[in-house]
Amino acid sequence: MIIEQATIDDLPAILAMRQEASDWLAKQGINQWAAAWPTPEAQSERILSSIRAGETWMVRDNDGATAATVALDSFSDPKLWTPEEQQQPSMYLHRLIVRRKYSGLGTDVIEWACKRAGELGNDWVRIDVWTDNVGLHRYYEQRGFSHVRTLDLGDYPSGALFQRKATDRHGARADLVIAEQSRNLPTRGR
């Protein structure tokens, strides 16, 4: 597996993967990602901004097929994280999506993100998770994340906050090593 920075050309694949995940979640009785948040246009622009900033990554198999995507950035949303937490060197994980065919790969992507965050001098990797998807809460806890708190934000559906030490290495599968391949990307502002 290779992880590389996404390009603008990856946007349709990311949106398709999000829809695939939404459809799978709906079959499980989970409403996460049932609708683009807050609107389809705003969602696409948020993803494009992340791509342009070099913060969205694509995981591809040895044949070049897209297996997963993830965003990792340093933006600390003040409606989620306290001023004290915002002062701590941290990176934030977003939009971790793994195609069903590659189920299990998420653990390796999380390990890569925690290692990368640590290498960049951060203490924490944090994530805000869909508030009522308790299965996803357990998923992150099983991968070394601790529950920080759950917020009821009304208009924002991801109020369950989790964090993990950036340098921790829990449960990485030796048979699935993700090699990083970077590119120089054009950036056009956020």
N, C-alpha and C positions, 0 to 999 in steps of 0.2 A: 504494500500500500504506500502511496505517495500522498503527502498533503502539500498543497500549493495554494497560493493566494488566488482568490476568485477574480475573474475579470467581468466586465460588464456583460460579456457574452454568456456568462453563467447564470444571469438573472432568470431566464425562462426555466432552467433546470431547477434552481432553488425554489421558485414558485410552484413548479410541478411536484417537487419532493414534499413541499409543505402541504399541498393538496392531497397527495398520497397518504401522508401521515394523518391528516384530518379525517380522511375517509376510513382509515384503519381504526383510529380512535373512536369514531362514531359507531363502528361495529362493536366496540367494546363498551358502548354506552357512555362515552366520555365526550363532552361538548367542546373540548379544547380545540382551538383553531377552526371552529365551525364557520366562522366568518373572519374575513381579513380585519385586522385591528389597526387603527380605528376605522380606516376605510381602505379599500383596495389600492387606491392611488397613494395614500400616505404610507401604507405598508411597503409598496414597491419603492417609493422614494427613500424610505429608511434603509432598506436593503441596499439600494444603489449607493447611498452615502457611505455605508459601511464598506462596500466593495471599493469605492473610490479612495477611501482612507486606508486601504490595505488591511482591513480588520476582519474580512470574511474569507474563509478557507474552504477549499474543496478537497475531499479525500477521494482518490481514484485508485482503482485496482490496477494490477499489472497490465491489463489490456486497455487501460485508459477510461474505463467506464466509471461514472460517478457513483460512489458508494455512500457518501455522507457529505454534510456541510456543517460548518459551525462558525460563529462569529466570536471574537475575543477582543475586547477593547478595555479602555481605562475610564470610560464614562460612568460616574457614580450618580445615579438618579437621586436627587435630593428628596423626592417624595417617598423613597424606599429606604435609604440609608441615612443614618444620623450624621450630624457634623463630625462627631468623634470617629465614626467608621470611615467617613470620607477622607479623613486625614491619614488613614492607614494605607500604605502602598498595596493596591489591589487591582486585579483585572476581573472583568465581568464576562461571563459566558452567556451567549444568546443563540437562539435558533439552532440548537444541536438537532439535526435530523439525519437519521440513518435509514436508508432504503431497507425494506423488509428482507430482501435477499441477503443483506449483510448484517442481519440481526446479531447483536453481540459486539459489534464494532464500536459502539458508543463508549464502552469502557476504555478502549485504547485512545479514542479521541479525547476523552477527559484526561487521561494520563498525559497525553501530549500537551494539552492546554495547561495543566498544572506545572509541567516541566518548563514550558515556554514562559509562563508567568514568573516562575522562580528565577529563570535565567535572566529575565529582564528586571530583576531586583524587586519583585513584588512579594508581599507576605501572604496574600490571600487570593483565592479564586472564589468569586461570588456569583450567585445566580438567583434570579427571581423566577419562581415556578408557578404554573397555573394553580390558583388557590385551591380548587376542589378536586384536583387530580392527585389523590393520596397515593396511588400506585407510583406515580412519578416522584413523589416525595420520598417514598421508600427506596426507589431506584437510586436517587442521589445519596441518601443516607448509606446505602450498601456500598457506595463507592467513595466513602470517606468524608462526605459532607455532613455538617452539623446544622440542625435547624436553628436559625437565629430568632425568628418570630414570623407570625402571619399577620398581615395588615388587611383590613377591610377598606379598600379604596373606592368601592362603588363602581367607578368608570374604568378601572384598570384591573384586568382579570388575573394578573400574576403577582399576588401579594404574599406568597410563601417564600421566605428568604432563607437561603442556605449558603454556607461558606466552608471552605476547606483550605488548609495550609497549601501554599503554592508548591512547595518542594516535596510534599508527601508523594510516595510512590506505592499505592495500594493496588494489588491485584492485576498488574499489567500482564497480559498474556504474552508469553515469550514467542509464540508462533505468529503473532500479528504485530509486527513492528512498523510504525509509521515513520517514514523518512520524509524530512521536510525539503521541499524544493521551492525556493522563492523566485519571484520575478520582480523586475522593476515595473511598477504600474503607474500609468498616468493618474495623477490626482487632480481633481477639479473642484476642490472645496468640499465642505461637508454640507 
